[in-house]
Amino acid sequence: MKRHRPVRAWIGKPHTDPAELCGPRGLVEEVLSGEPEEPEAAGDDAFFASLMTPERLARIDAVIEARLQSVTAILDRLVDPHNVAAILRTGEGMGLCAVHVVPGADRDAFAHRKVTQDAHKWIDVVHHDSGASAARFLAARGFAVFAGHLERGARPPADLPVDRPVALLFGHEHEGPSRETLDSCDGTFRIPMAGFTQSFNVSVAAGIALSQICAARRAFLKKPGDLDVPRKQAFRSRYLRLGAKLARRLPAHSKVP
């Protein structure tokens, strides 16, 4: 009987370069095998770019072109630090520029880093004292803020308006958003359920909702990202330095042939 190879399903973008599978690689061989000279000026982007392969530079530029500053998430007092970390990782993968966090009682930095796989280094993490203050902060900057909430009038993510910047708030896993937080938002949303369970895990819900909002926002903009030139330059400078620092941290024997 003829055996068939299993079909490999890719989650996200497949990488044709095996080195990309090891994380932030892409340094030139001279750098990986020795100590480069330090730049004459700390602000010299050209120096850090010279450490990168053309493929890595192209990847950095492609990521920057797809960054969305007009979509963000608010994580309001989430109990499980793994949920916070997973949503940060999802947000970075979706192309967000920032995620807003209201700390809960438990702060497990190790768990965050373990799950994010350094994703939080590539986006901004903005802290707030409460969900209400985070909602008001973003509303003052032109965002429509919608809180995830299990109520009859909550709208599915696909029905939320995307003709202006959008922020999705994900509240405490057991209590949900506070009344003050809900009153500070423009409305609520919920993900339609087709099974017997009442709700998704918050990190799964964030992935579903953010995926739909990011796709709809990009379709409205008719382009993958919305950064202006100064913001693109700032991100490129940050990513060049961070990419070089993280890649140099890996031992030489871990390189993929």
Backbone as JSON, one array per atom type, in Angstrom:
{
  "sequence": "MKRHRPVRAWIGKPHTDPAELCGPRGLVEEVLSGEPEEPEAAGDDAFFASLMTPERLARIDAVIEARLQSVTAILDRLVDPHNVAAILRTGEGMGLCAVHVVPGADRDAFAHRKVTQDAHKWIDVVHHDSGASAARFLAARGFAVFAGHLERGARPPADLPVDRPVALLFGHEHEGPSRETLDSCDGTFRIPMAGFTQSFNVSVAAGIALSQICAARRAFLKKPGDLDVPRKQAFRSRYLRLGAKLARRLPAHSKVP",
  "N": [[0.84, -1.19, 0.0], [0.53, 2.18, -0.83], [2.11, 4.76, 0.89], [1.1, 7.88, 2.14], [2.44, 11.06, 2.57], [1.98, 13.08, 5.45], [-0.09, 16.0, 5.32], [1.28, 19.11, 5.83], [0.3, 21.6, 7.93], [0.53, 25.04, 8.07], [0.79, 27.4, 10.62], [0.35, 30.64, 10.62], [2.89, 32.55, 8.92], [4.79, 30.69, 6.64], [8.28, 29.95, 6.84], [10.88, 30.2, 4.54], [13.54, 30.23, 4.91], [15.62, 28.32, 6.82], [17.08, 29.29, 9.0], [15.51, 31.29, 10.09], [13.73, 30.0, 11.7], [14.87, 29.7, 14.13], [14.48, 31.95, 15.56], [15.38, 35.37, 16.27], [17.51, 35.6, 14.11], [19.99, 36.17, 11.52], [22.38, 37.57, 11.38], [25.48, 38.58, 9.91], [28.09, 36.3, 8.9], [30.64, 37.05, 9.81], [30.15, 38.44, 12.11], [28.91, 36.57, 13.78], [30.98, 34.87, 14.25], [32.94, 36.26, 15.56], [34.07, 39.17, 17.47], [32.67, 42.2, 16.7], [33.76, 45.54, 15.88], [32.87, 48.32, 17.93], [30.32, 50.76, 17.18], [31.09, 54.11, 16.09], [29.33, 56.06, 16.79], [26.51, 55.99, 18.94], [24.05, 56.26, 17.8], [24.19, 55.35, 15.22], [22.61, 53.94, 12.75], [23.41, 52.73, 10.44], [25.63, 51.2, 11.1], [24.59, 49.07, 12.66], [22.9, 47.99, 10.76], [24.77, 47.01, 9.01], [25.57, 44.71, 10.23], [23.67, 42.89, 9.63], [22.19, 40.38, 7.54], [21.12, 40.67, 4.09], [18.62, 39.43, 3.84], [17.61, 39.47, 6.44], [17.4, 42.22, 6.91], [15.47, 42.86, 5.02], [13.33, 41.48, 6.11], [12.92, 42.89, 8.51], [12.14, 45.4, 7.48], [9.79, 44.64, 6.16], [8.18, 43.84, 8.31], [7.89, 46.28, 9.65], [6.45, 47.77, 7.76], [4.01, 46.56, 7.97], [3.05, 47.19, 10.45], [0.52, 48.12, 12.76], [-0.69, 50.91, 14.25], [-3.15, 51.73, 14.86], [-4.76, 49.8, 15.92], [-5.26, 48.15, 18.94], [-4.85, 46.47, 22.14], [-6.3, 46.08, 25.38], [-5.38, 44.76, 28.41], [-6.94, 43.86, 31.13], [-6.34, 43.43, 34.32], [-5.76, 40.63, 34.25], [-5.72, 37.32, 35.5], [-4.08, 35.03, 35.11], [-0.73, 34.92, 34.37], [0.3, 33.69, 32.13], [-1.69, 34.0, 30.25], [-1.58, 36.76, 29.79], [1.0, 36.93, 28.71], [0.71, 35.3, 26.44], [-1.15, 36.76, 24.93], [0.29, 39.07, 24.43], [2.24, 38.01, 22.75], [0.59, 37.15, 20.64], [-0.46, 39.63, 19.85], [1.85, 40.94, 18.93], [2.46, 39.26, 16.79], [0.27, 39.76, 15.17], [0.83, 42.25, 14.3], [0.55, 44.54, 15.89], [1.41, 47.68, 17.4], [1.47, 48.31, 20.05], [0.48, 47.15, 23.32], [-1.81, 47.52, 25.96], [-1.64, 47.34, 29.43], [-3.18, 46.48, 32.45], [-2.0, 45.77, 35.47], [-2.4, 42.68, 37.27], [-2.9, 41.01, 40.45], [-0.96, 39.04, 40.58], [2.28, 38.81, 39.51], [4.23, 37.36, 37.34], [7.11, 37.35, 36.08], [8.86, 35.57, 34.86], [7.19, 33.6, 33.74], [5.82, 35.19, 31.89], [7.89, 35.91, 30.1], [8.66, 33.4, 29.21], [6.49, 32.49, 27.68], [5.99, 34.57, 25.86], [8.25, 34.53, 24.29], [10.12, 36.58, 23.92], [8.52, 38.38, 22.52], [7.41, 40.66, 23.59], [9.43, 42.5, 23.53], [9.47, 43.55, 21.02], [7.27, 45.13, 20.7], [5.46, 47.9, 22.19], [4.7, 47.97, 25.64], [2.31, 49.27, 27.55], [1.54, 50.54, 30.68], [-1.23, 50.83, 32.94], [-3.32, 52.17, 35.58], [-5.92, 51.27, 35.91], [-8.67, 49.6, 34.23], [-10.58, 51.39, 33.36], [-9.17, 53.83, 33.29], [-7.32, 53.23, 31.3], [-9.03, 52.88, 29.11], [-10.1, 55.46, 28.89], [-7.76, 56.88, 28.37], [-7.05, 55.93, 25.79], [-9.36, 56.61, 24.37], [-9.18, 59.37, 24.38], [-7.26, 59.68, 22.52], [-8.4, 59.16, 20.14], [-9.39, 56.56, 19.79], [-11.88, 54.04, 19.4], [-13.25, 52.2, 21.95], [-13.86, 48.93, 22.86], [-15.23, 46.57, 25.04], [-14.71, 43.18, 25.92], [-17.45, 41.24, 26.73], [-19.93, 39.26, 28.27], [-22.86, 39.78, 27.4], [-26.24, 40.44, 26.37], [-26.47, 42.49, 24.46], [-23.95, 42.69, 23.33], [-21.69, 42.97, 20.58], [-20.63, 40.98, 17.75], [-17.14, 40.61, 16.86], [-16.77, 41.05, 14.1], [-18.68, 42.91, 13.48], [-17.92, 45.3, 14.54], [-17.06, 48.77, 14.23], [-14.54, 49.88, 11.97], [-13.59, 52.18, 10.91], [-12.17, 53.99, 12.27], [-9.49, 54.26, 14.71], [-9.19, 51.31, 16.78], [-9.68, 49.77, 19.92], [-9.52, 46.84, 21.8], [-10.77, 45.56, 24.76], [-9.88, 43.24, 27.22], [-11.05, 41.64, 29.96], [-10.72, 40.71, 33.49], [-10.42, 37.24, 34.06], [-12.39, 35.88, 35.57], [-14.13, 37.73, 36.76], [-14.61, 39.62, 34.82], [-14.87, 42.84, 33.06], [-14.97, 45.79, 35.13], [-17.81, 47.74, 36.31], [-17.28, 50.48, 36.13], [-15.26, 50.44, 34.2], [-16.65, 49.41, 31.97], [-18.46, 51.49, 31.59], [-16.74, 53.38, 30.66], [-16.14, 52.63, 28.14], [-16.89, 52.4, 24.58], [-18.64, 50.46, 23.84], [-19.57, 46.97, 23.8], [-18.3, 43.66, 23.06], [-18.63, 40.27, 21.92], [-17.64, 36.92, 21.28], [-19.24, 34.89, 18.99], [-20.59, 31.72, 19.91], [-20.62, 28.31, 19.01], [-20.83, 25.95, 20.28], [-21.31, 24.02, 23.36], [-19.91, 25.14, 25.46], [-19.5, 28.16, 27.34], [-17.76, 30.28, 26.92], [-14.64, 31.34, 25.38], [-11.2, 30.67, 26.31], [-9.4, 33.5, 27.53], [-7.05, 34.25, 26.15], [-7.34, 32.88, 23.77], [-9.71, 34.02, 22.85], [-8.8, 36.63, 22.47], [-7.0, 36.23, 20.36], [-8.76, 35.43, 18.29], [-10.52, 37.66, 18.07], [-8.75, 39.86, 17.67], [-7.54, 39.09, 15.29], [-9.66, 39.29, 13.45], [-10.31, 42.04, 13.65], [-7.9, 43.31, 12.95], [-7.59, 42.44, 10.29], [-9.88, 43.56, 9.14], [-9.42, 46.27, 9.6], [-7.08, 46.72, 8.09], [-8.13, 46.21, 5.57], [-9.88, 48.36, 5.38], [-8.05, 50.49, 5.43], [-6.68, 49.91, 3.16], [-4.06, 49.07, 2.95], [-1.15, 47.44, 4.39], [-0.1, 48.49, 6.81], [0.09, 51.38, 9.06], [1.93, 53.32, 9.85], [3.62, 56.48, 10.14], [6.38, 58.18, 8.48], [8.44, 59.12, 10.39], [7.81, 57.43, 12.59], [8.22, 54.9, 11.5], [10.96, 55.03, 11.07], [11.87, 55.2, 13.69], [11.09, 52.7, 14.73], [12.6, 51.05, 13.06], [15.22, 51.67, 13.8], [15.16, 50.77, 16.44], [14.62, 48.01, 16.07], [16.85, 47.16, 14.63], [18.93, 47.37, 16.5], [17.95, 45.75, 18.58], [17.58, 43.31, 17.26], [20.22, 42.64, 16.6], [21.32, 42.39, 19.15], [19.83, 40.25, 20.33], [20.33, 38.15, 18.56], [23.1, 37.84, 18.76], [23.21, 36.77, 21.24], [22.75, 34.08, 21.03], [24.38, 30.89, 21.05], [27.16, 29.92, 18.96], [27.08, 27.24, 18.06], [24.41, 26.72, 17.82], [23.45, 27.41, 15.4], [21.56, 26.97, 12.41], [22.22, 24.79, 9.75]],
  "CA": [[0.0, 0.0, 0.0], [1.33, 3.4, -0.93], [1.94, 5.66, 2.03], [1.03, 9.3, 1.81], [3.02, 11.94, 3.58], [0.96, 13.94, 6.04], [-0.1, 17.39, 4.87], [1.78, 19.99, 6.9], [-0.48, 22.84, 8.01], [1.31, 26.12, 8.65], [0.07, 28.39, 11.41], [1.11, 31.86, 10.37], [3.66, 32.62, 7.68], [5.89, 29.7, 6.58], [9.6, 30.51, 6.58], [11.67, 29.42, 3.6], [14.9, 30.23, 5.4], [15.64, 27.56, 8.08], [17.65, 30.07, 10.1], [14.47, 32.1, 10.7], [13.01, 29.19, 12.66], [15.55, 29.77, 15.42], [14.22, 33.23, 16.2], [15.95, 36.58, 15.68], [18.82, 35.39, 13.51], [20.2, 37.04, 10.38], [23.64, 38.3, 11.44], [26.47, 38.11, 8.95], [28.97, 35.29, 9.49], [31.77, 37.68, 10.49], [29.71, 38.85, 13.44], [28.64, 35.38, 14.57], [32.23, 34.16, 14.55], [33.9, 37.09, 16.27], [33.59, 40.39, 18.1], [32.79, 43.35, 15.81], [34.1, 46.81, 16.5], [31.7, 49.09, 18.32], [30.11, 51.92, 16.31], [31.64, 55.36, 16.59], [28.22, 56.79, 17.4], [25.48, 55.06, 19.38], [22.88, 56.42, 16.96], [24.53, 55.01, 13.84], [21.84, 52.8, 12.27], [24.15, 52.06, 9.37], [26.5, 50.2, 11.69], [23.8, 47.89, 13.02], [22.43, 47.39, 9.52], [25.88, 46.3, 8.39], [25.69, 43.42, 10.88], [22.56, 42.05, 9.22], [22.15, 39.87, 6.17], [20.06, 41.34, 3.31], [17.34, 38.8, 4.12], [17.13, 39.94, 7.74], [16.99, 43.62, 6.73], [14.2, 42.84, 4.29], [12.31, 41.03, 7.06], [12.66, 44.02, 9.4], [11.38, 46.41, 6.74], [8.46, 44.11, 5.89], [7.44, 43.9, 9.57], [7.56, 47.68, 9.93], [5.42, 48.19, 6.82], [2.74, 45.95, 8.36], [2.7, 47.56, 11.82], [-0.71, 48.88, 12.94], [-0.8, 51.65, 15.51], [-4.57, 52.07, 15.04], [-5.44, 48.69, 16.58], [-4.52, 47.78, 20.14], [-5.59, 45.67, 23.12], [-6.15, 46.4, 26.8], [-5.47, 43.57, 29.25], [-7.4, 44.44, 32.38], [-6.23, 42.63, 35.55], [-5.83, 39.2, 33.98], [-5.2, 36.55, 36.63], [-3.04, 34.11, 34.69], [0.32, 35.62, 33.63], [0.48, 33.05, 30.83], [-2.64, 34.63, 29.33], [-1.01, 38.05, 29.42], [2.14, 36.69, 27.82], [0.24, 34.76, 25.16], [-1.79, 37.82, 24.16], [1.38, 39.92, 23.94], [2.82, 37.31, 21.61], [-0.39, 37.22, 19.56], [-0.53, 41.01, 19.38], [3.04, 41.22, 18.11], [2.33, 38.51, 15.55], [-0.76, 40.41, 14.36], [1.35, 43.52, 13.8], [0.26, 45.68, 16.75], [2.56, 48.45, 17.89], [1.44, 48.41, 21.52], [-0.58, 46.52, 24.1], [-1.96, 48.24, 27.21], [-1.79, 46.34, 30.48], [-3.5, 46.83, 33.84], [-1.45, 44.62, 36.19], [-3.2, 41.99, 38.27], [-2.2, 40.81, 41.72], [0.16, 38.12, 40.41], [3.2, 39.22, 38.46], [5.22, 36.3, 37.14], [7.89, 37.8, 34.94], [9.43, 34.41, 34.17], [6.13, 33.0, 32.91], [5.59, 36.09, 30.77], [8.97, 35.81, 29.12], [8.68, 32.05, 28.67], [5.43, 32.34, 26.69], [6.09, 35.58, 24.81], [9.44, 34.3, 23.47], [10.66, 37.92, 23.67], [7.65, 39.18, 21.67], [7.15, 41.96, 24.22], [10.53, 43.42, 23.21], [9.27, 44.12, 19.69], [6.16, 46.09, 20.76], [5.41, 48.66, 23.43], [3.76, 47.54, 26.67], [1.96, 50.49, 28.28], [0.85, 50.17, 31.91], [-2.26, 51.74, 33.45], [-3.78, 51.83, 36.93], [-7.23, 50.61, 35.87], [-9.22, 49.45, 32.89], [-11.27, 52.63, 33.02], [-8.18, 54.86, 32.91], [-6.76, 52.84, 30.01], [-10.04, 53.17, 28.1], [-10.16, 56.92, 28.71], [-6.49, 57.28, 27.74], [-7.11, 55.64, 24.36], [-10.45, 57.4, 23.79], [-8.66, 60.73, 24.18], [-6.37, 59.63, 21.35], [-9.18, 58.85, 18.95], [-9.76, 55.15, 19.69], [-13.14, 53.49, 19.89], [-12.87, 51.13, 22.86], [-14.92, 47.94, 23.07], [-14.86, 45.59, 26.06], [-15.26, 41.84, 25.82], [-18.4, 41.1, 27.83], [-21.01, 38.33, 27.96], [-24.17, 40.38, 27.6], [-27.1, 40.26, 25.2], [-26.26, 43.51, 23.44], [-22.57, 42.71, 22.82], [-21.62, 42.74, 19.14], [-19.5, 40.15, 17.32], [-16.02, 41.45, 16.38], [-16.93, 41.39, 12.68], [-19.62, 44.03, 13.35], [-17.38, 46.52, 15.14], [-16.6, 49.73, 13.21], [-13.08, 49.96, 11.81], [-13.27, 53.41, 10.2], [-11.36, 54.78, 13.2], [-8.69, 53.35, 15.54], [-10.0, 50.42, 17.61], [-9.03, 49.09, 21.04], [-10.32, 45.78, 22.4], [-10.42, 45.35, 26.17], [-10.11, 41.89, 27.73], [-11.05, 41.82, 31.4], [-10.44, 39.65, 34.46], [-10.96, 35.98, 33.58], [-13.54, 35.42, 36.35], [-15.03, 38.82, 37.08], [-14.89, 40.46, 33.67], [-14.58, 44.26, 33.3], [-15.76, 46.44, 36.17], [-18.84, 48.65, 35.79], [-16.63, 51.74, 35.74], [-14.56, 50.21, 32.94], [-17.66, 49.3, 30.92], [-19.01, 52.83, 31.35], [-15.71, 54.18, 29.98], [-15.97, 52.1, 26.78], [-17.91, 52.77, 23.6], [-19.56, 49.35, 23.68], [-19.05, 45.65, 24.17], [-18.29, 42.64, 22.02], [-18.49, 38.89, 22.36], [-17.4, 36.02, 20.15], [-20.32, 33.91, 18.9], [-20.23, 30.36, 20.26], [-21.43, 27.29, 18.34], [-20.81, 24.74, 21.08], [-21.96, 24.08, 24.66], [-19.15, 25.98, 26.38], [-20.02, 29.53, 27.36], [-16.8, 31.27, 26.45], [-13.29, 30.89, 25.09], [-10.1, 31.2, 27.13], [-9.2, 34.89, 27.14], [-6.0, 34.38, 25.15], [-7.92, 32.41, 22.5], [-10.65, 35.06, 22.44], [-8.01, 37.75, 21.96], [-6.49, 35.86, 19.05], [-9.86, 35.45, 17.33], [-11.03, 39.02, 17.88], [-7.73, 40.73, 17.08], [-7.35, 38.68, 13.91], [-10.73, 39.86, 12.65], [-10.22, 43.5, 13.64], [-6.72, 43.71, 12.17], [-7.89, 42.21, 8.87], [-10.87, 44.55, 8.7], [-8.79, 47.6, 9.62], [-6.19, 46.78, 6.93], [-8.97, 46.32, 4.38], [-10.36, 49.74, 5.34], [-6.92, 51.36, 5.09], [-6.17, 49.48, 1.84], [-2.61, 48.89, 3.05], [-0.87, 46.55, 5.52], [0.23, 49.19, 8.03], [-0.33, 52.79, 9.08], [2.93, 54.17, 10.5], [4.19, 57.55, 9.35], [7.81, 57.99, 8.25], [9.23, 59.17, 11.62], [7.56, 56.25, 13.42], [8.89, 53.79, 10.85], [12.39, 55.17, 11.31], [12.11, 54.89, 15.1], [10.99, 51.26, 14.88], [13.72, 50.4, 12.38], [16.38, 51.84, 14.67], [14.96, 49.87, 17.6], [14.71, 46.62, 15.66], [18.23, 46.86, 14.25], [19.7, 47.17, 17.72], [17.43, 44.61, 19.31], [17.87, 42.12, 16.48], [21.64, 42.31, 16.74], [21.56, 41.98, 20.53], [19.25, 38.94, 20.58], [21.0, 37.14, 17.74], [24.45, 37.62, 19.3], [23.08, 36.03, 22.49], [22.68, 32.65, 20.75], [25.69, 30.3, 20.86], [27.48, 29.64, 17.57], [26.74, 25.87, 17.69], [22.97, 26.58, 17.64], [23.09, 27.85, 14.06], [20.99, 25.94, 11.54], [23.0, 24.76, 8.51]],
  "C": [[0.88, 1.25, 0.0], [1.04, 4.31, 0.25], [1.96, 7.11, 1.56], [1.65, 10.11, 2.94], [1.93, 12.82, 4.15], [1.06, 15.36, 5.5], [0.3, 18.27, 6.05], [1.02, 21.31, 6.87], [0.36, 23.91, 8.71], [0.39, 27.04, 9.44], [0.88, 29.67, 11.33], [1.88, 31.75, 9.07], [4.75, 31.55, 7.67], [7.2, 30.39, 6.22], [10.36, 29.61, 5.61], [13.12, 29.33, 4.04], [14.95, 29.48, 6.73], [16.18, 28.36, 9.25], [16.59, 30.9, 10.81], [13.72, 31.31, 11.79], [13.65, 29.22, 14.04], [15.36, 31.12, 16.1], [14.95, 34.36, 15.52], [17.38, 36.36, 15.18], [19.01, 36.4, 12.38], [21.43, 37.9, 10.48], [24.6, 37.72, 10.41], [27.46, 37.18, 9.66], [30.13, 35.91, 10.27], [31.4, 38.07, 11.92], [29.5, 37.64, 14.33], [29.92, 34.67, 15.0], [33.23, 34.99, 15.32], [33.26, 38.32, 16.87], [33.76, 41.56, 17.15], [33.23, 44.58, 16.58], [32.82, 47.56, 16.85], [31.54, 50.29, 17.39], [30.69, 53.17, 16.94], [30.56, 56.18, 17.29], [27.11, 55.82, 17.75], [24.24, 55.12, 18.49], [23.11, 56.04, 15.52], [23.77, 53.76, 13.4], [22.59, 52.02, 11.2], [25.06, 50.97, 9.92], [25.73, 48.92, 11.99], [23.24, 47.21, 11.78], [23.53, 46.58, 8.85], [26.11, 44.92, 9.02], [24.67, 42.4, 10.37], [22.73, 41.55, 7.79], [21.05, 40.63, 5.42], [18.69, 40.75, 3.6], [16.75, 39.31, 5.44], [16.67, 41.39, 7.64], [15.65, 43.71, 6.02], [13.06, 42.43, 5.22], [11.93, 42.16, 8.02], [11.79, 45.06, 8.71], [9.96, 45.94, 6.46], [7.59, 44.16, 7.15], [6.99, 45.33, 9.86], [6.43, 48.17, 9.02], [4.05, 47.66, 7.22], [2.32, 46.31, 9.79], [1.45, 48.45, 11.83], [-0.68, 49.59, 14.28], [-2.26, 51.99, 15.81], [-5.4, 50.89, 15.54], [-4.6, 48.32, 17.8], [-5.42, 46.97, 21.07], [-5.31, 46.2, 24.52], [-6.35, 45.12, 27.59], [-5.71, 44.03, 30.68], [-7.39, 43.43, 33.52], [-6.36, 41.13, 35.28], [-5.12, 38.43, 35.09], [-3.99, 35.73, 36.23], [-1.97, 34.85, 33.88], [0.59, 34.98, 32.27], [-0.5, 33.61, 29.8], [-2.13, 35.97, 28.86], [0.11, 37.85, 28.4], [1.69, 36.19, 26.46], [-0.41, 35.84, 24.31], [-0.75, 38.81, 23.64], [2.01, 39.3, 22.69], [1.89, 37.36, 20.4], [-0.45, 38.62, 18.97], [0.66, 41.37, 18.51], [2.93, 40.51, 16.77], [1.29, 39.11, 14.62], [-0.31, 41.76, 13.8], [1.03, 44.73, 14.65], [1.54, 46.39, 17.15], [2.63, 48.46, 19.41], [0.3, 47.59, 22.07], [-0.61, 47.23, 25.45], [-2.34, 47.26, 28.31], [-2.13, 47.0, 31.81], [-3.06, 45.64, 34.68], [-2.46, 44.01, 37.15], [-2.39, 41.81, 39.53], [-0.96, 39.97, 41.56], [1.02, 38.57, 39.25], [4.31, 38.17, 38.35], [6.02, 36.62, 35.9], [8.47, 36.62, 34.16], [8.41, 33.78, 33.23], [5.85, 33.88, 31.71], [6.65, 35.89, 29.69], [8.98, 34.44, 28.44], [7.66, 31.9, 27.54], [5.56, 33.35, 25.56], [7.23, 35.29, 23.85], [10.02, 35.64, 22.98], [9.78, 38.78, 22.78], [7.43, 40.57, 22.25], [8.27, 42.96, 23.95], [10.29, 44.14, 21.89], [8.1, 45.09, 19.64], [6.22, 46.82, 22.09], [4.36, 48.07, 24.37], [3.52, 48.73, 27.58], [1.13, 50.1, 29.51], [-0.12, 51.27, 32.36], [-2.7, 51.26, 34.83], [-5.1, 51.07, 36.93], [-7.69, 50.48, 34.44], [-9.91, 50.72, 32.44], [-10.29, 53.7, 32.57], [-7.53, 54.52, 31.58], [-7.73, 53.15, 28.89], [-10.13, 54.67, 27.84], [-8.91, 57.45, 28.02], [-6.56, 57.08, 26.22], [-8.24, 56.42, 23.69], [-10.0, 58.82, 23.51], [-7.74, 60.81, 22.98], [-7.09, 59.09, 20.1], [-9.62, 57.41, 18.79], [-11.2, 54.93, 20.12], [-12.78, 52.25, 20.7], [-14.06, 50.22, 23.11], [-14.41, 46.87, 24.05], [-15.5, 44.24, 25.77], [-16.17, 41.58, 27.01], [-19.55, 40.2, 27.39], [-22.35, 38.96, 28.31], [-24.95, 40.33, 26.29], [-26.78, 41.26, 24.09], [-24.85, 43.57, 22.87], [-22.55, 42.31, 21.36], [-20.49, 41.77, 18.8], [-18.39, 41.03, 16.77], [-16.19, 41.9, 14.93], [-17.85, 42.59, 12.48], [-19.1, 45.32, 13.97], [-16.88, 47.47, 14.05], [-15.08, 49.82, 13.17], [-12.68, 51.2, 11.01], [-12.52, 54.41, 11.07], [-10.52, 53.8, 14.0], [-9.56, 52.57, 16.53], [-9.14, 49.81, 18.7], [-10.0, 48.06, 21.6], [-9.84, 45.52, 23.82], [-10.83, 43.94, 26.61], [-9.96, 41.95, 29.25], [-10.69, 40.57, 32.19], [-11.15, 38.37, 34.05], [-12.24, 35.54, 34.29], [-14.58, 36.52, 36.57], [-15.45, 39.64, 35.85], [-14.55, 41.92, 33.96], [-15.48, 44.81, 34.41], [-16.81, 47.34, 35.53], [-18.23, 49.97, 35.36], [-15.91, 51.59, 34.41], [-15.55, 50.14, 31.79], [-18.24, 50.66, 30.57], [-18.03, 53.73, 30.59], [-15.49, 53.74, 28.54], [-17.11, 52.54, 25.87], [-18.95, 51.67, 23.41], [-18.9, 48.06, 24.07], [-19.09, 44.72, 22.97], [-18.22, 41.26, 22.67], [-18.33, 38.03, 21.12], [-18.52, 34.99, 20.11], [-19.81, 32.49, 19.17], [-21.17, 29.38, 19.57], [-21.5, 25.99, 19.13], [-21.52, 24.95, 22.41], [-21.21, 24.98, 25.65], [-19.58, 27.43, 26.24], [-19.05, 30.54, 26.76], [-15.46, 30.62, 26.13], [-12.35, 31.34, 26.2], [-9.76, 32.59, 26.62], [-8.11, 35.06, 26.09], [-6.48, 33.9, 23.78], [-8.89, 33.46, 21.96], [-9.91, 36.26, 21.85], [-7.48, 37.46, 20.57], [-7.57, 35.94, 17.98], [-10.29, 36.88, 17.02], [-10.0, 39.93, 17.2], [-7.47, 40.37, 15.61], [-8.4, 39.31, 13.01], [-10.62, 41.37, 12.53], [-9.03, 43.97, 12.81], [-6.97, 43.54, 10.68], [-8.86, 43.26, 8.35], [-10.26, 45.95, 8.64], [-7.86, 47.76, 8.42], [-6.99, 46.9, 5.63], [-9.52, 47.74, 4.25], [-9.26, 50.69, 4.91], [-6.4, 51.11, 3.68], [-4.64, 49.43, 1.81], [-2.32, 48.08, 4.3], [-0.61, 47.25, 6.84], [-0.12, 50.65, 7.96], [0.67, 53.71, 9.78], [3.37, 55.29, 9.57], [5.71, 57.36, 9.28], [8.63, 58.09, 9.54], [9.04, 57.94, 12.51], [8.22, 55.02, 12.82], [10.39, 53.83, 11.14], [12.74, 54.81, 12.75], [12.06, 53.37, 15.33], [12.18, 50.56, 14.22], [14.99, 50.5, 13.22], [16.31, 50.89, 15.86], [15.17, 48.42, 17.21], [16.12, 46.24, 15.23], [19.07, 46.56, 15.48], [19.25, 45.93, 18.48], [17.73, 43.31, 18.58], [19.31, 41.68, 16.62], [21.93, 41.78, 18.14], [21.05, 40.57, 20.79], [19.97, 37.85, 19.79], [22.4, 36.84, 18.27], [24.4, 36.78, 20.57], [23.09, 34.52, 22.26], [24.08, 32.08, 20.53], [25.9, 29.91, 19.4], [27.02, 28.25, 17.16], [25.24, 25.69, 17.47], [22.53, 26.98, 16.24], [22.56, 26.67, 13.25], [21.76, 25.93, 10.24], [22.13, 25.11, 7.3]]
}
